[in-house]
C-alpha cells in the first residue's frame, strides 16, 4: 500500500489505472508501427514526467506526476502489446 493525497492506494488500483490508460490510448491512437516509434512515445511521456519531477518539491503537483507516471507505464505495456514481445 502507498499513500496518495491523503488516502491509501492498493496496488490493484494502480494496475487498474494503468489498464484504463492503456485502453484509452488504444482507442485514440493506432498501434505502434515499430520499436523506434514505441520508444519515442515512451520517451515523450517520460520527459513529461521529468518536467514535473525536476520542479522544486513545493511546486510539484502529485496528481500531475501520477498522471504522467501512469502514462509511462501504460505506454510500456502498449509497447509490449503492440509489438508482440
One Martini backbone bead per residue (centre of mass of N, CA, C, O) as a GRO file, in nm:
protein
   85
    1UNK     BB    1   0.100   0.034   0.015
    2UNK     BB    2  -0.003   0.374  -0.042
    3UNK     BB    3   0.026   0.725  -0.036
    4UNK     BB    4  -0.246   0.947  -0.169
    5UNK     BB    5  -0.385   1.225  -0.097
    6UNK     BB    6  -0.469   1.083   0.200
    7UNK     BB    7  -0.472   0.788   0.067
    8UNK     BB    8  -0.497   0.458   0.016
    9UNK     BB    9  -0.311   0.254  -0.219
   10UNK     BB   10  -0.359   0.000  -0.414
   11UNK     BB   11  -0.214  -0.190  -0.655
   12UNK     BB   12  -0.478  -0.242  -0.815
   13UNK     BB   13  -0.533   0.057  -0.873
   14UNK     BB   14  -0.285   0.101  -1.046
   15UNK     BB   15  -0.337  -0.119  -1.258
   16UNK     BB   16  -0.611  -0.006  -1.345
   17UNK     BB   17  -0.505   0.268  -1.443
   18UNK     BB   18  -0.319   0.154  -1.659
   19UNK     BB   19  -0.534   0.005  -1.820
   20UNK     BB   20  -0.710   0.254  -1.887
   21UNK     BB   21  -0.486   0.406  -2.038
   22UNK     BB   22  -0.433   0.192  -2.248
   23UNK     BB   23  -0.724   0.189  -2.368
   24UNK     BB   24  -0.739   0.487  -2.442
   25UNK     BB   25  -0.497   0.486  -2.639
   26UNK     BB   26  -0.613   0.273  -2.834
   27UNK     BB   27  -0.858   0.457  -2.921
   28UNK     BB   28  -0.679   0.716  -3.020
   29UNK     BB   29  -0.441   0.518  -3.127
   30UNK     BB   30  -0.243   0.366  -3.311
   31UNK     BB   31  -0.029   0.143  -3.346
   32UNK     BB   32   0.276   0.050  -3.333
   33UNK     BB   33   0.518   0.017  -3.599
   34UNK     BB   34   0.764   0.032  -3.392
   35UNK     BB   35   1.014   0.046  -3.168
   36UNK     BB   36   1.084   0.342  -3.219
   37UNK     BB   37   0.804   0.458  -3.169
   38UNK     BB   38   0.760   0.348  -2.886
   39UNK     BB   39   1.004   0.485  -2.760
   40UNK     BB   40   0.919   0.777  -2.824
   41UNK     BB   41   0.663   0.774  -2.652
   42UNK     BB   42   0.791   0.704  -2.384
   43UNK     BB   43   0.987   0.946  -2.380
   44UNK     BB   44   0.773   1.165  -2.382
   45UNK     BB   45   0.641   1.081  -2.114
   46UNK     BB   46   0.900   1.098  -1.944
   47UNK     BB   47   0.951   1.401  -1.993
   48UNK     BB   48   0.690   1.493  -1.854
   49UNK     BB   49   0.768   1.382  -1.580
   50UNK     BB   50   1.041   1.531  -1.549
   51UNK     BB   51   0.927   1.817  -1.545
   52UNK     BB   52   0.793   1.771  -1.267
   53UNK     BB   53   1.027   1.650  -1.090
   54UNK     BB   54   1.236   1.907  -1.125
   55UNK     BB   55   1.084   2.050  -0.941
   56UNK     BB   56   1.015   2.194  -0.681
   57UNK     BB   57   0.852   2.041  -0.432
   58UNK     BB   58   0.639   2.283  -0.382
   59UNK     BB   59   0.550   2.268  -0.710
   60UNK     BB   60   0.448   2.003  -0.712
   61UNK     BB   61   0.211   1.767  -0.861
   62UNK     BB   62   0.090   1.472  -0.783
   63UNK     BB   63  -0.127   1.427  -1.007
   64UNK     BB   64   0.068   1.474  -1.243
   65UNK     BB   65   0.272   1.256  -1.179
   66UNK     BB   66   0.074   1.025  -1.189
   67UNK     BB   67  -0.024   1.061  -1.479
   68UNK     BB   68   0.257   1.030  -1.613
   69UNK     BB   69   0.329   0.753  -1.493
   70UNK     BB   70   0.087   0.605  -1.617
   71UNK     BB   71   0.172   0.663  -1.911
   72UNK     BB   72   0.436   0.516  -1.906
   73UNK     BB   73   0.322   0.239  -1.830
   74UNK     BB   74   0.117   0.212  -2.064
   75UNK     BB   75   0.336   0.236  -2.293
   76UNK     BB   76   0.490  -0.016  -2.210
   77UNK     BB   77   0.258  -0.209  -2.254
   78UNK     BB   78   0.206  -0.130  -2.548
   79UNK     BB   79   0.474  -0.218  -2.659
   80UNK     BB   80   0.432  -0.516  -2.598
   81UNK     BB   81   0.160  -0.553  -2.744
   82UNK     BB   82   0.212  -0.432  -3.036
   83UNK     BB   83   0.495  -0.609  -3.071
   84UNK     BB   84   0.480  -0.900  -2.944
   85UNK     BB   85   0.687  -0.928  -2.658
   0.00000   0.00000   0.00000
